[in-house]
Amino acid sequence: MPFVNGTTFETRERRLRLPEMEGFIARWYARIRGTESQLAEFREQASHLTAGLPDGARVLEVASGPGYHAVEMARLGRFSVTGLDISRTFVDLASDHARRAGVSVDFREGDVSRMPFDADSFDLVVCQAAFKNFRRPVAALDEMHRVLRDGGVAVIQDMNRAVSGADIAREVRRMRLGGFNAFMTRRSLAMLRRRAYSPALFERLAAESAFRTCRITTDGIGLEVRLTKPVGSA
Ligand SMILES: C[S@@+](CC[C@H](N)C(=O)[O-])C[C@H]1O[C@@H](n2cnc3c(N)ncnc32)[C@H](O)[C@@H]1O
């Protein structure tokens, strides 16, 4: 489906390039993302997103960053959890975090648009606060579809492009960060919003992918997209 000027999402050059999240910036992000209130949220989301999965299910978090969410899913003790991230620093930080938490998570370095996993490997794929960063969004969706088993679901949670500056300020207050970190986070979110997708854009993106359709809900500055690989689609 055409996006702008006859190009598609997959062929469109994403003009705003983010700096790679390595070294200092990754360690800074891990610190501001690891506050008590956010860790409590990861804990809640881990239970919520995995509800209904059978014991022994295989769960993949793509763009797992510092690994907080993957570790919370592993703490539930019922699943085999894998994390994938393109940043070496994040893979190391996440592996350390899992070790300290005393849980087993297989954190791997790799690109979401060329995942180092066999087809039909996972029951659930989760991606938080990262999809807007992907340079090849349709390839990322196609890869999620490939690695999911029939009937498996990909859940993408990210910023909603259709939010206001006031919505962002409210969200940052909720994070209870100190002055400088709050300022930096507000600025980053305002910048990141320009890369994010609105629900309408996400529907068109899904239509270009192997999933074809998706279900979208919005909440605060975020949206949640659920994409199901139908049974018998292989
Ligand atoms: C804003 S961080 C989010 C990290 C984590 N999901 C969270 O919620 O804290 C974005 C993440 O996407 C990762 N990333 C960006 N492009 C990627 C790609 N093509 N493949 C895998 N990971 C990618 C970055 O390294 C970074 O860890």
The ligand as an ORCA input file, in Angstrom:
! r2SCAN-3c Opt
* xyz 0 1
  C      14.206      3.046     23.805
  S      15.046      1.502     23.902
  C      13.784      0.440     24.593
  C      14.370     -0.707     25.361
  C      13.366     -1.547     26.155
  N      12.437     -2.242     25.292
  C      12.615     -0.719     27.154
  O      11.387     -0.680     27.112
  O      13.256     -0.113     28.009
  C      15.067      1.008     22.199
  C      15.804     -0.281     21.983
  O      15.698     -0.720     20.646
  C      16.911     -1.344     20.289
  N      16.961     -1.445     18.827
  C      16.920     -0.419     17.925
  N      16.957     -0.907     16.684
  C      16.990     -2.260     16.781
  C      17.016     -3.333     15.832
  N      17.014     -3.079     14.524
  N      17.041     -4.594     16.282
  C      17.041     -4.858     17.630
  N      17.020     -3.890     18.577
  C      16.985     -2.612     18.159
  C      17.945     -0.420     20.920
  O      19.239     -0.979     21.011
  C      17.292     -0.180     22.272
  O      17.620     -1.185     23.201
*
